[in-house]
Amino acid sequence: MSWQTPKRPVWAERLIEHGNAVGGADKLVSLASEDLIKTAMESTGLTDFGEGAWRDHFEVLIRALNEESDLHLLGRTMVRTEIIQALRNRLRLTALWHSRPEILNAEIETPAFIVGSPRSGTSILHELMAQDPASRTPALWEMHHPVEALEADPKANDWAASSDLVTQFWHDVQPEYETMHANSGYLPNECIFITLHEFLSDHWGGNHDVPSYDKYLQASDQRTAYAFHKRFLQTLQQREESQRWLLKAPSHLFQLRALFKVYPDARIIRTHRDPLKTLASSISLMGTLRWMRCNTADMSKAPTLLAFGYAYIYQREIEERRQDLLPNRQFIDVQFQDIVRDPVATVGEVYRQLGWTLSNETRQRIDEYAKRKPKGSRGTHQYSLEEIGLDADQERDRFRFYMDEYNVTSED
């Protein structure tokens, strides 16, 4: 068996057909690199995109989107929005940094990154820990509009509302997605929405079938992406000071050495879950994201590639932590089952290891948030290993070393 594409809403099918009616969605929505760049410059009145090799990464992505991803009209519209938004932000951030160079002298001290495989509890742990006002978490709307965020009221401003509407549109295009992940412009979100401005980000491959870009991303030195990430945080920090940054992205797992080059004092909160659950859920999520934007979503090769890839990454992480190529003392390992079973106690233990103080008020906020958002509150995300074509016994053997290393409980 293999992952089956969900049914699209009728309105989406009808709109997609507008592209087919004129010989292809590219006739209506351009993804030509020069057009995208020209549009960003004309809409801002700026021309300086800043230093670095971002243009090389950008061109690889644009070529892959046009040649490999088979985007329908909605998909082309959604990714054009994201690309132009990223280009506009680069232009506006570069202008800001030229006019206020002191921003880039701001200290980013001991940031904490929640890291783990997709579907291992990174999002809910991030949201729970974000209930502490002493921690600074970047909301998605701030990552969509970083310069505007410096002067915006987070509770009442057009930019936050705009970001939320654009983000919630994903649920309109594919309603099943809401059972998998809560999208909101107001919630804290992943660092991929920062690094996408450097055009070195898993955001692009996660939503589109772009194998040449994925290969390019894996081979790239991503220290430049993390350097941009730091400048981005330094900018957001001008709006709202806090005791510490609390960040999150599963994809950091693939780039931990690059992360530590830029943030040598970082703390890693590493979530762990039974790989047989995370694999099946991840493939279902990836397939839905690609189907949201593409005419086809062939996931037949993805399960095997993902299983092999994560086994390799887990083994590399274990070896590098043992050899202190990654600073093992700066890692905190957290079990997904503990987050589900007792979120307050689990966060309390994370705080203890971080040396942070967990107030009674924050404990109460975490407890109330967890009760308002129980697992499955937006519907049940259905998935299985059999559905994606993987053998449970074979995958259990493949990942036994990982489960033994971190005492991960089977969810059979």
C-alpha positions in Angstrom: 0.0 0.0 0.0 1.0 3.7 -0.3 -0.3 7.0 1.0 -3.6 8.0 -0.6 -4.3 11.5 -1.6 -7.2 13.1 0.3 -10.2 14.6 -1.6 -9.9 18.3 -2.4 -12.7 20.7 -1.6 -14.9 21.5 -4.6 -14.0 25.2 -4.6 -10.3 24.3 -4.8 -10.8 21.9 -7.7 -12.7 24.6 -9.6 -10.0 27.2 -9.0 -7.2 24.9 -10.0 -9.0 24.2 -13.2 -8.6 27.9 -14.2 -4.9 27.1 -14.7 -5.6 24.0 -16.7 -8.1 25.9 -18.9 -5.3 28.2 -20.3 -2.7 25.5 -20.8 -1.0 25.5 -17.4 -1.0 27.5 -14.2 2.3 29.0 -15.2 0.4 31.1 -17.7 -1.5 32.8 -14.9 1.1 32.9 -12.0 4.7 33.4 -12.8 7.6 31.9 -10.9 10.3 33.4 -13.0 13.2 34.5 -10.8 13.6 37.9 -12.4 9.9 38.6 -12.2 9.9 37.7 -8.5 12.9 39.9 -7.7 11.5 42.8 -9.8 8.1 42.6 -8.0 9.8 42.6 -4.6 11.9 45.7 -5.5 9.0 47.6 -7.0 6.8 46.9 -4.1 9.3 48.2 -1.5 11.2 50.8 -3.5 14.4 49.1 -2.4 17.2 47.3 -4.3 19.7 45.9 -1.8 19.0 42.3 -0.8 22.0 42.1 1.5 25.2 40.1 1.5 25.8 36.4 1.0 25.1 33.6 -1.5 21.3 33.8 -1.1 20.9 34.4 -4.8 22.5 31.0 -5.7 20.2 29.2 -3.3 17.2 31.1 -4.6 18.0 30.2 -8.2 18.3 26.5 -7.4 14.9 26.6 -5.6 13.1 28.5 -8.4 14.5 26.1 -11.1 13.3 23.1 -9.0 9.8 24.6 -8.4 9.4 25.2 -12.1 10.8 22.0 -13.4 10.0 19.4 -10.8 7.1 20.3 -8.6 4.1 20.2 -11.0 2.4 23.1 -9.1 -1.2 23.8 -9.7 -2.7 27.3 -9.7 -3.3 27.4 -5.9 0.2 26.0 -5.3 1.9 28.6 -7.5 -0.1 31.4 -5.8 0.9 30.2 -2.3 4.6 29.8 -3.0 4.7 33.0 -5.0 3.3 34.8 -1.9 6.0 33.2 0.3 8.9 34.0 -2.1 8.0 37.6 -2.6 7.4 38.0 1.1 10.8 36.6 1.8 12.4 38.9 -0.8 10.6 41.9 0.5 11.7 41.1 4.0 15.4 40.8 2.9 15.1 44.2 1.3 13.5 45.8 4.3 15.8 44.1 6.8 18.9 45.1 4.9 17.8 48.7 4.8 17.0 48.6 8.6 20.4 47.1 9.4 22.1 49.8 7.4 20.2 52.6 9.2 20.5 51.0 12.6 23.7 49.0 12.7 23.5 48.8 16.5 20.8 46.2 16.2 23.4 43.6 15.1 25.3 44.2 18.3 22.5 42.9 20.5 23.4 39.8 22.6 21.5 36.5 22.0 22.4 34.7 25.2 21.9 31.0 25.7 19.0 30.4 23.4 17.1 27.2 23.8 16.1 25.1 20.8 13.4 22.4 20.9 14.6 19.8 18.4 13.3 16.4 17.4 11.9 14.4 14.5 8.6 15.7 13.0 5.6 14.5 15.0 7.6 13.9 18.2 6.0 16.6 20.3 8.2 19.6 19.4 5.2 21.9 18.6 3.1 21.2 21.7 6.2 21.4 24.0 7.1 24.8 22.4 3.6 26.1 22.9 3.5 24.9 26.5 6.9 26.4 27.4 5.8 29.6 25.6 3.2 30.2 28.4 6.1 31.5 30.4 6.3 35.3 29.9 10.0 35.2 30.7 10.7 33.3 27.4 10.6 35.0 24.0 9.2 32.9 21.2 8.8 34.2 17.7 5.2 34.2 16.6 4.6 33.3 12.9 3.3 36.8 12.2 6.6 38.3 13.4 8.5 36.0 11.1 6.3 37.0 8.2 6.6 40.7 8.9 9.8 41.3 11.0 10.3 45.0 10.3 6.7 45.8 10.7 6.7 43.9 14.0 9.1 46.4 15.6 6.3 49.0 15.9 3.2 46.8 15.8 0.9 46.0 18.7 0.8 42.2 18.8 -2.8 42.2 20.0 -4.3 44.6 17.5 -2.5 45.1 14.2 -3.2 44.5 10.6 0.1 42.6 10.0 -0.7 39.9 12.6 -4.2 39.5 11.3 -3.0 39.3 7.7 -0.5 36.6 8.6 -3.2 34.6 10.4 -5.5 34.8 7.4 -2.8 33.7 5.0 -1.8 30.8 7.3 -5.3 29.6 8.0 -5.8 29.4 4.2 -3.8 26.1 4.3 -6.8 24.6 6.2 -9.2 25.8 3.6 -7.2 24.3 0.8 -6.9 20.9 2.6 -9.1 20.6 5.6 -7.4 17.3 6.8 -4.3 19.4 7.5 -6.0 20.9 10.6 -6.0 17.5 12.3 -2.3 17.3 11.8 -1.0 20.7 12.8 -2.6 23.9 14.1 -1.8 26.8 11.9 -2.1 30.3 13.2 -0.3 33.6 12.7 -0.4 34.2 16.4 1.2 30.9 17.6 5.0 30.4 18.0 6.4 28.6 15.0 9.4 27.0 13.5 12.8 28.5 12.6 12.3 27.4 9.0 10.2 30.5 8.6 13.4 32.5 9.4 15.9 30.6 7.4 13.7 30.5 4.4 14.8 34.2 3.8 18.3 32.8 3.1 16.6 30.2 0.7 18.2 27.5 2.8 15.3 26.0 4.6 13.3 22.7 4.9 10.2 24.8 4.4 10.6 24.6 0.6 11.1 20.9 0.3 8.5 20.1 3.0 5.8 21.7 0.9 6.9 20.9 -2.7 8.4 18.1 -4.7 11.9 19.6 -5.3 14.4 16.7 -5.2 17.3 18.7 -6.8 16.8 21.5 -4.2 16.6 18.9 -1.3 19.9 17.5 -2.5 21.4 21.0 -2.8 20.2 21.9 0.7 21.8 18.8 2.3 25.1 19.6 0.7 25.1 23.3 1.6 27.0 24.9 4.4 24.1 26.2 6.5 26.2 28.4 8.8 25.1 31.3 6.6 21.4 30.4 7.3 22.1 30.4 11.0 24.0 33.7 10.8 20.9 35.2 9.2 18.8 33.6 11.8 20.8 35.3 14.5 20.4 38.7 12.8 16.7 38.1 12.6 16.5 37.4 16.3 18.5 40.5 17.1 16.0 42.5 15.1 12.9 41.0 16.8 14.6 41.5 20.1 14.3 45.3 19.6 10.5 45.1 19.9 10.3 42.9 23.0 13.1 42.1 25.5 13.0 38.9 27.5 15.2 36.8 29.7 15.9 34.2 26.9 14.9 33.0 23.5 12.9 29.8 23.1 12.9 28.4 19.6 11.9 25.3 17.7 12.3 23.3 14.5 12.6 19.6 13.8 15.0 20.4 10.9 17.7 21.6 13.3 18.3 18.0 13.9 20.1 17.8 10.5 22.2 20.9 11.2 23.2 20.8 14.8 26.9 21.4 14.2 26.1 24.5 12.1 23.7 25.7 14.8 26.4 25.4 17.5 28.9 27.3 15.3 26.6 30.3 15.5 25.1 29.7 18.9 27.9 27.9 20.9 26.1 28.3 24.2 22.7 27.0 22.9 20.7 24.5 24.9 19.0 21.7 22.9 15.7 20.3 24.2 15.6 17.0 22.3 12.2 15.2 22.0 12.0 11.5 21.4 9.2 9.3 20.2 8.7 5.8 18.8 10.0 6.1 15.2 7.2 3.8 13.9 4.8 6.5 14.9 6.8 9.5 13.7 7.5 7.9 10.3 3.9 7.2 9.4 2.7 10.5 10.7 5.5 12.4 8.9 4.7 10.8 5.5 1.0 11.6 5.9 1.8 15.2 6.7 4.3 15.6 3.9 2.0 14.1 1.4 -0.9 16.4 2.5 1.3 19.4 2.3 2.5 18.6 -1.3 -1.0 17.7 -2.4 -2.1 21.1 -1.1 0.1 22.7 -3.8 0.9 20.1 -6.5 -1.2 18.3 -9.1 0.4 15.0 -8.0 1.9 13.9 -4.7 3.8 10.6 -5.4 5.0 9.5 -2.0 5.9 6.0 -3.0 9.7 6.4 -2.5 9.4 8.8 0.5 8.8 6.2 3.3 12.0 4.2 2.5 14.1 7.4 2.0 12.8 8.9 5.2 13.4 5.8 7.3 16.9 5.5 6.0 17.6 9.2 6.4 16.4 9.4 10.0 18.2 6.2 11.0 21.4 7.8 9.6 20.8 11.1 11.4 20.0 9.5 14.7 23.2 7.4 14.5 25.3 10.4 13.6 23.8 12.4 16.5 24.5 9.6 19.0 28.1 9.3 17.8 28.7 13.0 17.8 27.3 13.4 21.3 29.4 10.6 22.6 32.5 12.1 21.0 31.6 15.6 22.2 31.6 16.8 18.6 28.2 18.1 19.8 28.3 19.3 23.4 26.3 16.5 25.1 26.1 18.4 28.4 24.0 21.1 26.6 21.3 18.5 25.6 18.1 17.7 27.5 16.3 14.6 26.4 12.5 14.6 26.7 10.1 11.7 26.0 7.0 12.4 23.9 5.0 10.1 26.2 5.9 12.2 29.2 4.7 15.4 27.5 1.3 13.7 26.9 1.1 12.0 30.3 2.1 15.0 32.5 2.9 18.2 30.6 3.5 20.3 33.7 5.9 17.9 35.4 7.7 17.4 32.1 8.2 21.1 31.6 9.2 21.4 35.2 12.0 18.8 34.7 13.2 20.6 31.5 13.3 23.9 33.5 15.3 22.1 36.3 17.9 21.0 33.8 18.0 24.4 32.1 18.4 26.1 35.5 15.3 28.2 34.8 12.7 29.1 37.5 9.2 27.8 36.9 6.8 30.0 38.8 3.5 28.7 40.2 1.7 31.2 37.8 3.4 29.6 34.8 2.7 26.1 36.0 -1.0 27.1 36.1 -0.8 28.6 32.6 0.8 25.4 31.2 -1.8 23.2 32.9 -4.7 25.3 31.5 -3.2 25.4 28.0 -2.8 21.7 28.0 -6.3 21.1 29.1 -7.6 23.5 26.4 -5.7 21.7 23.7 -5.8 18.0 24.3 -4.5 15.5 21.7 -7.1 15.1 19.0 -9.0 18.3 19.8 -9.0 19.3 16.1 -9.9 15.9 14.9 -8.0 12.6 14.6 -5.0 12.3 12.3 -5.3 8.8 10.8 -2.1 7.1 9.7 -0.3 3.8 9.8 2.9 2.1 8.7 1.0 -0.3 6.5 -0.7 2.7 4.7 2.7 4.1 3.7 4.1 0.7 2.7 6.6 0.0 5.5 7.0 -3.2 7.4 6.7 -2.7 11.2 9.1 -5.5 12.1 11.8 -4.3 9.7 11.5 -0.7 10.9 11.5 -1.8 14.6 14.9 -3.5 13.9 16.2 -0.5 12.0 15.6 1.9 14.9 16.2 -0.4 17.8 19.6 1.2 18.5 17.9 4.6 18.8 15.2 3.4 21.2 17.8 1.7 23.3 20.1 4.7 23.4 17.3 7.1 24.6 15.0 4.6 26.4 12.2 5.4 24.0 9.0 3.5 24.7 7.3 1.5 22.0 3.7 2.7 21.1 2.6 -0.6 19.6 
